[in-house]
Amino acid sequence: LNLHGGPQSARICLASLARHRAAFSHFRPAFAYNLAIPRAQQILGEERTVHTAEHVASAIFWLGVPKQEIPRASLYTSGPKQKPSPRAIIHPFASAPGKAWPADRFAALAAWLRDDKNLPVTVVGADTDDFTPFQSFDILRGAALDDLKRTLQSATLFIGNDSGPAHMAAAFGLPVTVLFGSSDPVIWAPWRTESEIITSPEGLAAVSLDQVRQSVARLEARA
């Protein structure tokens, strides 16, 4: 079952020599597959934009799994589960400028959480990210995947751009505030977890610090 649709995944699927090779019917090259999955909307019986979780689940339903409620994603760490303690994780980086809220506003938000809300803050990112605005906070730079997962699992709040860590946090069940720039939150928003989605037609530079503070307050009120 190929859920990716790119040329490399098509070659891998074909090279598997599996008796049944399934993919959505619009994936190319079509000769790589012998089971063509219809559009998700056709399978689900709803003509609307579907979330990526629904898109993936529709393929599973078409292949024979009975239709059912689609749960949120779940992540696990090796070793014993860590008990969460009050801490906010901030991921202020993104894969493209259009997906990133300004770093100075993230730094101001982190200071507000630490100084006004008495909530410890850890800023996470890759080795190549610029942590200069966040030197006064706890930093987790370039962590191994399992270390990042343990950090997320042990926290109580996540705030960040639409990114891998945001979806990992959601999969651990953390309340999350996610800022969406060029990505469509209808498709990519955290699925079935406590969340606040922030976006602006003028781009993320138009999102104020107060808007994000208010999103945190709403999450706290629902806790």
N, C-alpha and C positions, 0 to 999 in steps of 0.2 A: 504494500500500500504506500504510494508516494503522495505525501501531503504537501510537498514543496513546489514542484512544478518546474524547476529549473533544468537546464540541459545536463548538468552533472548528475543530479538525482535521477534523471531519466536514464542515463547510461548505467548507473548503479543498479537501478531497477531491472533493466534489460539484462545486464550481466549476471543477475542472480539466478537466471534460468528457472525462476519459479513458475509453477504451472499456472497460477493465477496472478496477474500483475494489474493492480487497480490504480486508477487515478481519475481526477475530474476530467470530463470530456473535453474541456477547453485546453488542457495541458498538451504541449507539443514537445517532441514529435509523437503523434498518435500511435505509430507502429510499436512504440515501446511497451504499450499496454494492451491487454485483451479484455479488460473490464472497464467500461467507460461510465463513470459516476455522473449522474445528472447534476444540474445546478442545485445548490443548497436550498434555494427558495422552493424549487419543485419538490424536493424531498420533504421539507418542513411544511409545505402547503401554505406559505406566507410570502407574498410579494413585497418585501421590504429589504433594507440594508440589514444584513445579519452580522452579529458579532463573530469574531474569529473562532471563539469556542463553539458556537453553533455551526459554523462552517465545517470545522473538523468533525464534530459529532454527527453531522448529517451524513458524512461518508461512512461512518461506523454503522449508523442506522440502515443505510442502503445495503450494506454488506450483510445485514441479518440481525444485528443486535436490536432488540425491541426498543421503540422510542420511549424515552423516559426523561425525567428532569436532568439537566446537565449540571453536575456539581462544579464547585470552584476547583481550581488546580490545587494540588497539595505537594509540598516539598518536605524533605526529611534530611536530617544530618546523621553522620555516623556517630556512634556512641550514644550516651544517655541524652534525653531531651533536656534542654536548659530551661529553667523557669524564668519567664520574662521579668525584668525589673524596669522601673521608669527610665526610659531613655528614648530620645528621638534620633533617628538615622536620617541624614540628609545626603542626597545624591544630586549635586548641582551641575552635573555634566551631561552632555548629550552627544549623539553621533553626528549632528549637524547644527550649525548656528541657528537655523530656524526652529529647532526643537528645544532651545535652551532659554530659560528665564535668566535675566542678568545676574551675574555672580555677586555683585554688590548687594543686591536685594536678598539673595540667599544668605549672605553673611549677616545682614541686618535681621533677617528672620531667625537665624541661629542664635544671635545675641539676645533677641527677645525671648526665645524659648529658655535659654540658660539663665538670663538675669531676671526676667519678669515672671516666668512660669516655673523657675527652679527645676528645669528639666535638663539633665545632662545631654549633650549633643555629640554625636560622632559623624564626621563627614567622610564619606566613602568615595573611592574613585580608582582609576587606573594609574599605573606608573607614569603615563604620558600626560595626565591631566594637570592643570595648573592650580595648585592648592594655595597660592599666595594670599588670596583674600581670607583664608580660613586658618591661619597659623595659630590663632588663639584658642582653637578648638581641638578636641581629640580627633585624630586623623587615622583612617585605615586606608593606606595607599597600596594598590597592586596586590591585594590579598588573594591567596588561593581561594578557589571557589568554595571549598568546604568551610574555610574560615569566614568568608563573607556570609555564607548561609547561617553559621552559628551566631554571628553578630546580629543578623536580622531576626533570627528566632528568639534572641534574648531581649529584644527591644519592645517598645509599646507603641511606637508611632513612626511612620515613614513619610517624608516629604521629598519630592524630587520631580525631575522632568520625566516624560514618557521614555522609559529605558528598561533594560534588562533588570536592574536592581528593583525598580518599582514593581514589576510583575512578580519577581521573587518574593518581595515583601508581602504582596497580596496573597501569594500562594501559602505563606506562613500564617495568614489570617490577621496580619497587622492592619489597623486602620491606616489608610493611606490618602494623602493628598497628592494628586498627580497633575502636573501642568502639561497641557497638550499644545504644541505649536502646529507643525505641518501635518501631523498624523490625525486621523479621524477618530475621535473618542467613541463614536457609535460602534466602530469596529474593534478598537484596541483598548477600551477602558478596562480596568480591573473587573473581573467577572465574579459576581456573587460574593463580594467581600465589602466590608464597611469602607466607603471611599467618598472622596470629594474630587470632582473633576473641574479643573479650571482651564478655560480657553478664552481667546479673544479674536474676533475677526480682524483686528488690527495687528495681530501677532503678539507674542509673549512680552515684548517690551512695553506693551500697553497695560499689562497686568500689574496692579499696585501691590505694595507690601501689605496694605490693609486687607485686600481681598484674600490673600493667603492666610493672614492671621484669622480672619473670620472663618475660613474653612476649617482651621484647627479647632476653633471654638465649637463649631457645629459637630465635629467628630467627638469632642469631649462631651458634648451634651447628649450624644447618642450612646456613649459608653456605658 
